[in-house]
Structure formats: structure tokens, C-alpha cells
Amino acid sequence: MAVPLALAPMAGVSDLPFRLLAKECGADVTITEFTSSAGLSRDVANSWLKVESDPRERPFIPQIFGGDKDEMVQTVKMLQDKADLIDLNFGCPAPKVTRNCAGAALMGEPEELVAIVDACIDASDVPISAKLRMGTGYLANNIVELAPRLEESGVFRLCVHGRTLKQKYDGKADWNTIRQVVEEVDIPVFANGDIVDAGSAQACLDVTGAAGLMIGRGAIGRPMVFHEIKRNLNWNSSPPPWGRTTEPFAIRSWCWNRYVTIAKETTGLQRKWLNRHAVAFTKGLEGAKHARGILSKEKDPEKMAADISKWLSEGSEYSEG
């Protein structure tokens, strides 16, 4: 049975051009990279750049994080005229976030977490969703007990990453616990963790019974993963936007060129974003060290984009040599 596929919010990855590219490649839902409520509530320009959108991105879902309830509420109010839905992040394990008792650290403070959710829902006219982990990993996991409380608060949807704060991205995702969450609530639950292709997508659905799947690291440099999952599970018979080719260089070349085009249409070419995506888009391809050499030498975004495009189009030369 087909379910929605979502691109996970990832810092430094889920910029607007990449989200729009993921939509073109088959993602049903995209979410901004997680953005600080402190920065947004204080009108920090760089924070607001992270929650820019485009008419092609619907629904538009900004994700915010923070440990201060008042800042979270203020940010929710400020996003009302932009967002179709607002996602609250209680899953980020990054030390720079958790040291301020935000992100996944709030799994260890369930009363404060619920209070933040309650206050944000009370302040919002658009639906509120939440992304969480199993727990902190330092205490007993509490996601199964916490989920019904969030449903009672009025959360529209939950996304559960099958790891703890302590695990970060190590070990195996715990799909069995996600299944318990699905069984405890009536609202939609998206499963996240270790979904990288059609086989793992189907396996996760079989175990969890989730209403949707969220793909994070499996989509970095591989936005085509959404179409591939739908095609290989017979959810979608339409041809991919890159045509009938199955040649890795050709597919990556289409994705890169499309990313660059969308960036020019929206945010402009951002060197930092281009560099990160170029590394990801070329990773695993024969001769990828040539691409990294381009990135280390070229500082002009326009020329960097053109040089990576040329490298991908001529990639078969490296494969043969």
C-alpha cells in the first residue's frame, strides 16, 4: 500500500532548492532544515532565510527548535501567515542544540516538552506536528508513553526516529518501538531511520504499520530515491523526470543541473550549499576525487556549478579510465 514519502529536515541539506528538487523526484512532503526559535523570534536574517519557501512547495512546513517556551510560541505566531503546518523538533541530537535543553534533550524533560507543545498549539491557527526520538538513551525510553499525551494535546502528526539521543546516528533504528507508537495513537505516525531504498521502505512498513516514511540520510545526494522507491514498490508507473536512463552519472547529472537551475530561480547560487551538495551528488561515483578537486580550487559559485556539471556529463571517461 502506497504511503506518503517525506524528505527529513536536515541542517545544511534541506535548503529550498533541494526541497523543490526532492518534490520533483517524488517526495510528497518536504520540511525545512530545523531552525532556531531564538533566531527567528529575534528576527535574525540568516534564520529567516532558512524558512523561505516557493509556490511550488505545498504544503510548506517550517521546522523549529528551542528550549524556551516563550520563544517557541513567539516563533509559531510569526510563522502563521507563511506556514501550512509547523513542525516542532524534539529529535536533533547535535550537542550545540541539546546543551541548551532543546531538540532531543527535551525527551528527557517530558513535562517541559508537553508544555511547549501545548503552548504552541494554543498559539497556532495552523496544525502542529512533532518529530521525536525514542528517548535520551540515558533513561528508559519514553516515546510510547509520550505519544498519547501529544495526541491529546492536539498534535496533527508525529514522526518518530528509531534511535535515542545517545545513539545519534549509530546502531540500528528501532522499528519495533515505532510500531508500538503507531498502536498507541490514532493520529498519523511517520517512521524515520534506516530507510534507504525500496527494500528497506517496505520492510519498515511491514514492521511499523506507519502512515508514512521519512527519509533523511538516504536522500543526501540521492533525491532520486523517492521515485525509485515508488517505482520499485509499484506505487508509481510514471517515468522519472531524468528519463529512461539508469546510468548513475546521467541521473546524478540531471539532478545536479536541476538543483542549480532551481537555485538560480529561488535563492541564488550559495557557495556553501553548492559545495555540500556537490560532494554528496558525486559521492560513490567513479573518479569522485576529481570532483572534490574542483571544489577545493574553485571559489566562484557560477563556475563551480558549471565545472561540476561538466564533470558529471563527462563522468564515463573516468569510469573507463
N, C-alpha and C positions, 0 to 999 in steps of 0.2 A: 504494500500500500504506500502510495506516494505521501511524503510529508514535506513541510517547508524546510529548506536548507538556508541557514543563516551564516553570514560571514561574521566571525567573532571580532569584537573590538580589540584592536592590538596597537599598543603605543608604537609609533614610528612606522606602522604598516597601513593602518586603516585610514589613510588620508582620502580626501574626497575623490580624486581621480581613480584611485584603486578601488574604492567602493563602487563607483559607477562602472568600472571595468568588470568587477565581480558580478554586478547585476546583468551586464551584457553576456557574461559567461554562464548565467543560470542561477545565481544566488537569488533567493526570494526575499531575503531580509538582510539589510546591512545596518551596521551600528557604528557610530563614530568611535575613534580611539578615545579611551577614557580620559576625561578632562576634569581638572581640579575645580571643585566648587569655590574654593578660596580665590582662585584666579578669575573665574567667571563673575563671582559676586563683587569683586573689586575692579571689574572692567579692564583686566589685563588683556591687551590686544592680542598677544600670542595665544592665549586661551580661547578667545572668541574665534580665532582663525580655525581652530580645531573643530568647531561646531558649525562651520559654514556648510550649506547644502546647495542643491541644484534641483530644478523642477523634475529632472529625470529620476531623482531619488525619492521614491514614495513606497512605504511610509518613511518619513525622516525621523530617526531615533538617535538623539544625542545620549551619550552615557556620561554620567558624572560620578565623582567620588569625593569623599570628605568625611572627617570625623566630627565636624561641628554642625549640630542640627540646624542652627540658625542660618549658617552659610548654605547648607543644602537646600533649605526652604527658600531662601532668597534666590538661589540659582534656578530652582524649579519655577518660581514666579517669573523670572526674567526670560525663561525659555518658552513660555506659554504660546507666544504668537509665532514661534518657529517650528515647534515640535509636533509631530503626530502622536508620539509616545515618548516617555522619558525613562531611561534605564538607569538603575542605581547599582553601582559596582561595590559588591562585597566579596570580590573574588581575587583581586590583584594581590600577588604575594611579594611584590617588589619592596625591599627594605625602606626605600625613600617614602613609600606610601604607608606601610604598616607601622613604621616607627612613630607615626602621628595618630595611631589607632584608627586608621582608615583602611579601605579595601578589605582584604581577607582577615585582617586583625580584628575586625568587628564581629567575626564569627565567634570570637572568644568573649564578646560582650553582647550577648543576645538581647538583653533588655534595652540597651542603647540602640542596637540595630533596629529593633522593632519600633522604638520611639522615633527614630529618624524616618522610617518608612511611613509610620502613621502621620507624622507631621507633613511629609512631602505629599502624601495622598490628600490630606486635608487642604493643602495649598494649591492643588492642581486641578485644572479642568480637563486635562488630557490624561489618558491611562498611564499608570506607573508599573514598570516591570523591574525585576531584580535578578542579578547574576551573582551566584554564590558558589562556595566550595563545600566540601564535606564537613569541614570544621577547621580548627587550627592545627590539629595533629599533636598538640601538647596536652590536650584534654580529650575526653571522649567525644567522638564526632556527634554533632547535634543537628545536622541538616534535616533529618527525618522528623525531629520534634519541632524544629523551627518553621518548616514549610507550612503546616496548617495554620500557624499563627499569622503568617504573612498572607495566606489566603483569606483569613478572617479580617485582616486589615483592609483588604480590597485590592491586593496586587493583581494585575491583569495576567501576568505570565511570569514563570520562573525559568531561569536557565541554571543548570547545575553542572559544574565542572567536577569530574570524579576524582579529584585529588584534594589534599589538605594544604593549608598554608605552609606547613613544614616541608611537604614534598616539593613544593614549587612545581616543576615540570618533570620531576624524576618519577621512576616507578610506573606502574600501570594504572590507568584510570579505573575507578571502581564503579562499573556499570550496575552492579547488583544493588548498591545503595541508591543509585538514581532510580532504579525500579521501585524501591521502597517509597521514595518520594512520590513517584507517579501514582502509586497505590494509595497514598495518604491524602491526596488533594484532588479536587475536581477541575482546577484551572490547568491550562496547558503547561507542560514541562518540557523544555528543550534539553537534550543531553549534549554534553561537551566533553571532549577528551579522547584522544587516540582515534579520531575519525579522519582517515587519510585517503580513502578510495571507496569504491562501491562495496567491496567485501566487508570492510570494517563498518561501513554505514549500515549495511543490512544486519551484521552481527550485533551492532549496538541497538538497533531497533528490536531485534529478536529478544535481547536480554531485558531492555528497559521498558519497551512499550511506549516510548516517548512520543510526544505530539510533534516534535521537530528535532532537527540536529543542528548543532552549531560547530562550524569548522574554523579552527584557528591556525595552528602551525602548518596543517596540511594544505592550506591555501597560500602560504607565503611563497611567492614566486611561481605559484601554480593556480591562478584564478580559474583555469580550465577545469579544475577538479569538480566544480559544481555541475557542469554539463556532463562530464564523464560519469559521475555517479548516477545522474538521471538517465543517461543513455544506457549504461550497463545494467541498471535495475529495471529497464523498460518503463521508466516514468515519463520519458520524453522521446519522441521519434524524430523531432525536427533536427535538421543538420546544424552543426556547430557554426558559430559566426566566422571561424577561421577556415571554413570549407571542409572538404573531404580528406585533406592530408592527415596522415598520422605521424609524420616526420617530426621529431621533437624540436629541431631547430626552427622549422617552419611555424609550428604552433607558438613557440615562445616568441618568435619574431613578430607574429601577428599581435600577440598580447602586448609586447613592448611598444610597438608602433601605435597601438590603440591607446595605451596608457599615456604616451607622450601627446597624442592628439587631444585626449580629454583634458590633460593638464593644461595645455595651451588654451583650451576653451573655458577653463574654470579658474584655477588657482595661479596659472602661470607655471613655468618650469622652476621647481625648487631644487637646488643642487643637493641638499641633504636627502630629500625624498628620492630623487633620481639615483643617487649613489646607493642607497639601501635597496631599492627595487632592482637596480641593475645587478647587484651581487646576487640577489635572490632569483631573478629571472634566468641568470646564466649558470647558477649552481647545478652541478651534476652533468653539465654538457661537456662533451669532449673539447679540450682546449680552453676551458673556462679561465685559466690563468691569463690568457691573452686579454680577456675582458677586464680582469682586475687590473691589469697593466694600464689599460686605457683610463680607468677610473683614477688611478694614482697619478697619472700625468696630466689629465685634462681637468681644468677648473671651470671653464665656461659651460653653463648648462646646455645651451643650444648645441654646441659642438659635442659635448659628452653624449647627449641623446642621439645625435646623428652617428657618432662613431660606434656606439653600442648597436644601433640599428644595422649599420653596415657589417659589423662583426657577426651578428646573428644571421644576416642574409647570406653571408659567405661561410657560415659555420661548417658546412660539409667539407670544406677544404681542410679544416683542422681534423675532422673525423677521419679523412682519408690519409692525412699525413702523420 
